[in-house]
Amino acid sequence: MAWLNATPKAKPDNTVRNKSSKKDDAAPPTRREKLMAEGREHALPDPGPAGYLLRVLFDVGPLQPGGMGAVPLDYVQLQAWQQCHGMPLSSWESEQLRVLSCEYFREQHRAEDPSAAAPGSVDETPEQQQDRRQRVSQGLGEQLRAFAAGRKP
C-alpha cells in the first residue's frame, strides 16, 4: 500500500531557474494515481484472517504527524482510537498495528525512489538487473578461466 501511495521523487535537474518563475503548485501524482490514469490496477495480496488489522490500521491512519513529517503510529494514538471506537485491542493486536505502521513508514520512504520495485514483485529495477548480470558474468568468467587453465573451479 505504501508503494502505491508514494510519490516518487523527481531526479534533480541542474537547470538555473529565474527567481521570478513560479513553480508548478500541483502535487505530483502517486503511483496509484498514475496507474488509475492509465486504466491499470495493481493487484494486492490477500491479507488472510488478519485482514481486519489492516482495516483498523487505515481507519486510525497508517502514519501520524510528527515534528518533521509523518512518523509511525505510537501506542497513544492506538489507545485514543480504542477509546473513541469502544473497541479494545489485545496487546498482540496493538503491537502488530505498531509493526505494520513502522513497515508502512519504511516502505513509503523506500518507494520514493522512482526505480523502486513493487514489494513482492519479481520485477527487477534496472540497477538490480545490472548487478545480477555483473555477478553472473563474473562467475562465468571465473569458470571459463579455470577451465582454460585445466583445473576444476
C-alpha positions as CSV (number, residue, x, y, z in Angstrom):
1,M,0.0,0.0,0.0
2,A,2.8,2.4,0.9
3,W,4.5,1.8,-2.5
4,L,1.2,2.7,-4.3
5,N,0.6,5.7,-2.1
6,A,4.2,7.0,-2.5
7,T,5.1,9.9,-4.8
8,P,8.4,9.1,-6.5
9,K,10.9,11.9,-6.2
10,A,11.9,13.5,-9.4
11,K,15.5,13.5,-10.3
12,P,17.0,16.8,-9.6
13,D,17.6,19.0,-12.6
14,N,20.6,21.3,-12.7
15,T,18.9,24.0,-14.7
16,V,19.1,27.5,-13.3
17,R,15.7,29.0,-12.7
18,N,14.7,32.6,-12.8
19,K,13.6,33.7,-9.4
20,S,10.5,35.2,-10.9
21,S,9.4,31.9,-12.4
22,K,6.7,30.1,-10.5
23,K,7.0,26.5,-9.6
24,D,4.2,24.2,-10.5
25,D,1.9,24.2,-7.5
26,A,0.2,20.9,-8.4
27,A,1.4,18.0,-6.3
28,P,3.0,15.2,-8.4
29,P,0.8,12.1,-8.7
30,T,1.2,9.0,-6.6
31,R,1.9,5.6,-8.2
32,R,-1.8,4.7,-7.6
33,E,-3.0,7.9,-9.4
34,K,-0.7,7.2,-12.3
35,L,-1.9,3.6,-12.6
36,M,-5.6,4.8,-12.4
37,A,-5.0,7.4,-15.1
38,E,-3.5,4.7,-17.3
39,G,-6.5,2.5,-16.6
40,R,-4.4,-0.1,-14.8
41,E,-4.7,-1.6,-11.3
42,H,-2.0,-3.1,-9.1
43,A,-3.1,-6.4,-7.6
44,L,-2.7,-6.6,-3.8
45,P,-2.2,-9.9,-2.0
46,D,-4.9,-11.4,0.2
47,P,-4.2,-10.4,3.8
48,G,-5.8,-13.6,5.1
49,P,-7.5,-13.8,8.5
50,A,-5.6,-10.8,9.9
51,G,-7.1,-8.5,7.3
52,Y,-9.1,-6.8,10.0
53,L,-5.9,-5.4,11.3
54,L,-5.3,-3.6,8.0
55,R,-8.8,-2.1,8.2
56,V,-8.0,-0.8,11.7
57,L,-4.6,0.5,10.6
58,F,-6.2,2.5,7.8
59,D,-9.0,3.7,10.0
60,V,-6.5,5.0,12.5
61,G,-4.3,6.2,9.7
62,P,-1.0,4.3,8.9
63,L,1.1,7.3,10.0
64,Q,0.7,10.2,12.3
65,P,2.1,13.8,12.0
66,G,5.5,14.4,13.6
67,G,7.7,17.4,14.0
68,M,9.5,16.9,10.7
69,G,6.9,14.9,8.7
70,A,4.9,11.8,9.1
71,V,6.0,9.2,11.6
72,P,4.8,5.7,12.6
73,L,1.8,5.4,14.9
74,D,2.6,5.3,18.6
75,Y,0.6,3.5,21.3
76,V,-1.0,6.8,22.4
77,Q,-2.7,7.1,19.0
78,L,-3.8,3.4,19.2
79,Q,-5.2,3.9,22.7
80,A,-7.1,7.0,21.6
81,W,-8.6,5.1,18.7
82,Q,-9.7,2.3,21.0
83,Q,-11.4,4.8,23.4
84,C,-13.2,6.7,20.6
85,H,-14.5,3.5,18.9
86,G,-15.1,1.5,22.0
87,M,-13.2,-1.4,20.5
88,P,-10.5,-2.7,22.8
89,L,-7.5,-4.3,21.1
90,S,-5.4,-7.0,22.7
91,S,-1.7,-6.3,23.4
92,W,-0.8,-8.5,20.4
93,E,-3.1,-6.6,18.1
94,S,-1.7,-3.2,19.3
95,E,1.8,-4.5,18.8
96,Q,1.1,-5.7,15.3
97,L,-0.5,-2.4,14.3
98,R,2.6,-0.6,15.5
99,V,4.8,-3.0,13.5
100,L,2.5,-2.5,10.4
101,S,2.8,1.3,10.8
102,C,6.6,1.1,11.1
103,E,6.8,-1.1,7.9
104,Y,4.5,1.3,6.1
105,F,6.7,4.2,7.1
106,R,9.9,2.3,5.8
107,E,8.3,1.3,2.6
108,Q,6.9,4.7,1.9
109,H,10.4,6.2,2.2
110,R,12.0,3.4,0.1
111,A,9.3,3.8,-2.5
112,E,10.2,7.5,-3.1
113,D,13.0,6.1,-5.3
114,P,11.5,6.2,-8.8
115,S,13.2,2.9,-9.7
116,A,11.9,1.1,-6.6
117,A,10.2,-2.2,-7.5
118,A,6.8,-3.0,-6.0
119,P,7.1,-5.1,-2.8
120,G,6.7,-8.8,-3.6
121,S,7.2,-8.3,-7.3
122,V,9.6,-10.4,-9.3
123,D,10.3,-7.4,-11.4
124,E,13.9,-6.1,-11.1
125,T,14.9,-2.5,-11.1
126,P,17.5,-1.6,-13.7
127,E,20.1,-1.4,-11.0
128,Q,19.2,-4.9,-9.7
129,Q,19.3,-6.3,-13.2
130,Q,22.7,-4.8,-13.9
131,D,24.0,-6.1,-10.5
132,R,22.7,-9.6,-11.3
133,R,24.2,-9.6,-14.8
134,Q,27.5,-8.5,-13.4
135,R,27.6,-11.3,-10.8
136,V,26.7,-13.9,-13.4
137,S,29.2,-12.6,-15.8
138,Q,31.9,-12.6,-13.2
139,G,31.1,-16.1,-12.1
140,L,31.0,-17.4,-15.7
141,G,34.4,-15.6,-16.4
142,E,36.0,-17.4,-13.4
143,Q,34.6,-20.7,-14.5
144,L,35.9,-20.3,-18.1
145,R,39.4,-19.1,-16.9
146,A,39.6,-22.1,-14.5
147,F,38.6,-24.4,-17.4
148,A,41.2,-22.9,-19.7
149,A,43.8,-23.3,-17.1
150,G,42.9,-27.0,-16.9
151,R,41.8,-27.0,-13.3
152,K,38.4,-27.5,-11.7
153,P,36.7,-24.4,-10.4
